[in-house]
Amino acid sequence: MVKITYIEHDGTAHTIDAALGRSIMENAVKNALPGILAECGGSCICGTCRIYVDGTWLARMNEPAANELAILDFVEEGQAGARLSCQIKVTEAMDGLAVRMPERQYA
Amino acid sequence: MSVTYENATRVLEPEMKELDEIDFFTDTTLPGNTNPYFEKLRARGPATRLPKREVIAVTGYEEGLAVLRNEERFSSFNAAYGPHPLPFTPEGEDITDQIEANRGAAATFRMISTFDPPNHTRLRFLLQGLITPNRIRDNEKFMWRLADDLIDEFIGEGACEIAFRLAQPFATLVITDLLGVPDEDRQAFRKLLSAPRSGGLGSLDGPSDPEDNPLPKIEGHFVRYIEDRRANPRKDVLTDLAFSKYPDGSLPDAEDVASLSAFLFVAGQDATVRVATAMMLILGEDQELQQRLRADRSLIPNFIEETLRLESAVKTGFRLAKVRAEVGDEEVAPGTTVMLCFSAINRDPKRFANPDAFEPERKNARDHMTFSRGVHSCIGAPLARAELRVMLERLFDRTSEIHIDETQHGPAGSRRVHYPPSYQMHGPTELHLSFTAKS
């Protein structure tokens, strides 16, 4: 277990004990947190599980694969540090991670 | 503008019986529109035990989301089966092994929509490669041409039945294109999938006749395609499909890929057709809205979302508790059937203000669960949305006005539109329109 904090657009923070090996998205939805929609259930198709991660934490995550980048582009996500949370599995190195969530997951 | 459609288009229905007298799964006196029944259930709680069955019915949004997102506790074994007796007697505190041992009991237990992790996860991964932004863009180019070709077939007649003449062939041929079915075989697929079938999902007469299932025939075609492409690769979608690998890098059996491909044909057909007809019914009834959408096409996507919310073609879905679990405030034993009432979930007043009102500009229309949620959410959702948009836009391009055909459905204010009774499917399966073609 590692601690991950999910921060809503209005600043409300939710800290959970995240299960290793499950994605950042899965940990959010299985803990019924608001802010991540994950319409496609983690299939890297919908772009509604977007999070924003700052540089130091980004470096501890797997690089986005081509299909993740394609979706971020497809939904016109231009913000720095944007990732699809369904594509990042939680590891020990992410203990203390904080991620920010957009105001709306769809336009 | 907000308009309530509850009374405008439904047939005059008999008074609903008392809740405890109704068996939702067999009662033919229930109206085709079962929303009033669901509201009576909601009054008892967001998750409530049905009076005549061992089923927990969920009408609450948050409660439904919790079930759908927790596939480790709720199996999809019975997702398309409904409340019929299981092919085994649940025993013990975890029925996972029993579930997996009984997949052979009927075809319905061997569709990807009824699988559980880990088998489900690797099969779904194969589908991801088909629904990429590039594939959808290419497929959409095909959709525009297809819509024109199909409209060409009836535009000179001034009136037509839109489900059989447009929506159904459209949905079928879109999938043939997505999967790269050779041109020479596409009309055969169209015929195979337009044949009328008995029962249908959620028939009040019980589970449907296995003979009527077109899946095995379609699977046969795909096994041949895949074996051919594996032996003789080409630069085409079927070859990509034939060589798609599981997440662990292994190559699936041809039968498994074929089964998946065949499933796409049945998954995206009936539901798409019903939402398309529901959409045209709304626009036929509301000429002002129709003209507004014609004048500003950018309003169409959200109009479609609101249509999806209120006219969900799949009104119920099922799950099976694998272990002792909570559904809302109800504790359920392993082996309990949970019925998610999507059309009621989409009307939860805690999520949607003024939930029965049709508001084409509703900001959170897309919060609906018409495509379900969690690992089994409809992977074809982007396709369905594109199909509805393209069909509508092309109809707008080719006509100046569309009306409900009064000779078939009666005049405004006393329409007759048939909603085939089903405990799972909602929506008209036919709709007659009259239109003025643009020259």
Contacts between the chains, C-beta under 8 A, distances in Angstrom:
chain1	res1	chain2	res2	distance
A	29	B	69	4.8
A	29	B	374	7.8
A	30	B	69	6.1
A	30	B	70	6.4
A	32	B	62	7.4
A	32	B	65	7.5
A	32	B	66	6.4
A	32	B	69	7.9
A	38	B	373	7.6
A	39	B	371	6.9
A	39	B	373	7.1
A	39	B	377	6.0
A	39	B	381	6.8
A	40	B	377	5.7
A	40	B	379	6.6
A	40	B	381	7.2
A	41	B	373	6.8
A	41	B	374	4.9
A	41	B	375	4.3
A	41	B	376	6.9
A	41	B	377	4.6
A	42	B	375	6.7
A	43	B	124	6.2
A	43	B	125	7.9
A	43	B	127	7.5
A	43	B	128	5.1
A	43	B	131	7.9
A	43	B	379	6.1
A	44	B	128	6.0
A	45	B	128	6.5
A	45	B	131	5.3
A	45	B	132	7.8
A	45	B	379	6.7
A	45	B	382	6.6
A	46	B	381	7.3
A	46	B	382	7.4
A	67	B	128	7.3
A	67	B	132	6.5
A	70	B	132	6.3
A	70	B	133	5.2
A	70	B	134	7.3
A	71	B	133	6.8
A	73	B	133	7.5
A	74	B	133	4.1
A	106	B	366	5.2
